[in-house]
Amino acid sequence: VVTLSLLMYPVLRSLALQLHSAITGSYISGTHSVAFINCLNEQIAKDIARAIMDKKLAAYVNILPKSSALYFWKGELEESSEILLLVKTRTSKIGELSDYVRSIHPFEIPEIISLPIDQGNPLYLKWIEESVPRD
């Protein structure tokens, strides 16, 4: 019984949070995420951003201007410039987003990382919810 209770806890907690959110209108922390994706240049960034939007994997993509980057690659310190995408989406879409970007990105190992959104403008978070279809 204890083992079953421990295994069911995440599911029951999630359902309780969703019910609480539906009744109170409050935001469930972590429901949405911001993903960071690096790109070689502005054209690649625009192409990837448009592809993400066409697949409805995000509500919004910022394309940030060129920045300098230092990193280790194959044991050597490298320096380059890159464009950064900030992708706002449902947390449940991060896996699909990551798989899709890896399939179209020219880098051998593209940067695709995400952070959950803890809090924010409730109307904006609701708009993300409405803009990105459920799984």
C-alpha positions in Angstrom: 0.0 0.0 0.0 2.8 2.4 0.9 4.7 1.6 -2.4 1.5 2.2 -4.4 0.8 5.4 -2.6 4.4 6.7 -3.4 4.0 5.7 -7.0 0.6 7.4 -7.3 1.7 10.6 -5.5 3.0 12.5 -8.6 -0.2 11.7 -10.5 -2.5 12.6 -7.7 -0.6 15.8 -6.9 -0.8 16.9 -10.6 -4.5 16.2 -10.7 -5.0 18.1 -7.4 -3.0 21.1 -8.8 -5.0 21.1 -12.0 -8.3 21.0 -10.1 -7.1 23.8 -7.8 -6.0 25.9 -10.8 -9.3 25.4 -12.6 -11.3 26.4 -9.5 -9.2 29.3 -8.4 -7.9 30.5 -11.7 -4.3 30.3 -10.3 -1.3 29.4 -12.4 0.4 26.0 -12.0 4.1 26.7 -11.7 6.1 25.0 -14.5 3.2 24.5 -16.9 5.0 26.6 -19.5 8.7 26.9 -20.3 11.2 29.1 -22.1 13.6 27.2 -24.4 17.0 28.5 -25.5 18.2 27.5 -28.9 21.5 28.8 -30.4 21.9 29.4 -34.2 24.9 30.1 -36.4 23.4 33.2 -38.1 20.2 35.2 -38.5 18.9 33.3 -41.5 19.2 30.0 -39.8 17.5 31.5 -36.7 14.6 32.8 -38.7 14.2 29.5 -40.6 14.2 27.5 -37.4 11.8 30.0 -35.6 9.4 29.8 -38.5 9.5 26.0 -38.6 8.8 25.9 -34.9 5.8 28.2 -35.3 4.5 26.4 -38.4 4.5 23.2 -36.3 2.7 25.0 -33.5 5.4 24.0 -31.1 5.5 27.5 -29.5 3.4 30.6 -29.0 6.2 33.1 -29.4 9.9 33.1 -30.5 12.3 35.9 -29.8 15.3 36.2 -32.1 18.0 37.9 -30.2 20.8 39.8 -31.9 24.3 38.4 -32.5 26.3 37.7 -29.4 29.8 36.3 -28.8 30.2 32.8 -27.4 33.1 30.9 -25.9 32.9 27.2 -25.5 34.9 24.0 -25.5 34.4 21.8 -28.6 36.4 18.5 -29.0 38.8 19.6 -26.4 39.6 23.0 -27.9 38.4 26.5 -26.7 36.3 28.0 -29.5 35.0 31.5 -30.1 32.1 32.4 -32.4 29.1 34.5 -32.8 25.6 33.2 -32.6 21.9 34.2 -32.6 19.8 33.0 -29.7 16.1 32.0 -29.9 13.9 32.3 -26.8 11.0 30.0 -27.4 7.8 30.2 -25.2 5.8 27.1 -25.1 4.0 24.5 -23.0 6.4 22.4 -20.8 4.7 19.3 -22.2 6.0 20.3 -25.7 9.7 20.6 -24.8 10.5 17.0 -25.8 8.8 17.3 -29.2 10.4 20.7 -29.7 13.8 19.4 -28.9 13.5 16.4 -31.2 12.2 18.6 -34.1 14.9 21.2 -33.7 17.6 18.5 -33.6 16.2 17.1 -36.9 16.5 20.5 -38.7 19.4 22.2 -37.0 22.7 22.3 -38.9 24.8 22.0 -35.7 26.0 18.5 -34.7 24.9 19.2 -31.1 22.7 22.2 -31.0 22.0 24.0 -27.7 18.4 23.3 -26.7 17.8 23.9 -23.1 14.7 24.9 -21.2 13.6 26.5 -17.9 10.2 26.2 -16.5 8.2 29.4 -16.0 7.5 29.8 -12.3 5.3 32.9 -12.4 4.3 35.6 -14.9 1.5 37.8 -16.2 -1.6 35.5 -16.0 -3.0 36.8 -19.2 0.2 36.1 -21.1 0.5 32.6 -19.7 -3.1 32.0 -20.6 -2.3 33.2 -24.2 0.6 30.7 -24.4 -1.9 28.0 -23.3 -4.4 29.0 -26.0 -1.7 29.3 -28.7 0.0 25.9 -28.3 -2.3 22.9 -28.8 -2.3 20.2 -26.1 -0.5 16.9 -26.7 
